[in-house]
Amino acid sequence: MKSKRKDTYAEAGVDISAADKTKDLIRELVRPTFGTEVLTDIGHFGAFFKLKQYNDPVMVSSTDGVGTKLKIAVLMDKHDTVGIDLVNHCTNDILCCGASPLFMLDYIALGKLEPQKVAAIVSGLAQACKDVGCALIGGETAEMPGMYKASDYDLAGFIVGVVERTKVINGEKITQGDVIIGLPSSGLHTNGYSLARQVFGTDRDPLALKMFYPELGKTLGEALLEPHRCYHNDLKPFLDKIHGMAHITGGGLVGNVPRILPAGVSAKIDRSSWHVPPIFELIQKRGSIKDEEMFHVFNMGIGMVIICPAEVAESMKLQSGLQGAIEIGKIVKANGSERVIIR
């Protein structure tokens, strides 16, 4: 009777044996991310994490997904970088509050459960977690035929970090005269892919992803799958001196920088202070997109904004580990309702 039920479930599109094999593969990928704080192995109904070595800890959490960048991964049948995107995106978000990641949980939903595909996704998650000292403490894999096409999947995650209450970064120290430092992005990161896919017509012509562009030095697909850069390790030594940070995701500079500005000031940004990477210029030209929309949709080459005193900014620019930190503007007295002025 049990065998018959299993076969019936498989006929409905859910393969329990594939799920068991996937768990075995995941277990071996995830265990290396565990530190002594992790008190459970993969497979429990909940994951246990022991918080220690903090006096007055504030827990900081964030959740996000990879978005339609996954469509590019599916078309290219390359799945080992999208997990990196997810971890780095979430890590950057809580970093803006001064927090370092403790643990992460992921959720993968697929039209058809393919153990090797899931293992590739989780390998990226695990590697990115190890890079920032974060435990990939748990997750869920769901086979959902009828909800997704056989080759399609979605990937989302939830991260929890911690910061001492006295070291929380919330932007309240930002003042007129502070310097705005920009850290380069590695590409689109995880935003603007619906527009990019439309511009290049990748859904109707997947071969477009194989086209080599001299200005990119790689194929379009390779450029679009470039992993989201993580800024945690680079910026951690400077957190005590930073007045505010903004992770430049959906909404671009104009949508994200105002989230950390106190009343009475605006951010004046000089767009000539950095070179917009070729991938954005290519998208704008092919799609005949106005500058204003480009700066609302994409990061335009700046993945993280740091606001700090001038002397701190100078030391940041001199740090080779910060990979291209440049001064892109200043904090000025607010004049009207415009919070971000890009000229």
Summary of the structure (lengths in Angstrom):
residues: 343
radius of gyration: 21.6
end to end distance: 71.3
largest distance: 74.6
contacts: 1124
relative contact order: 0.15
helix: 41%
strand: 24%
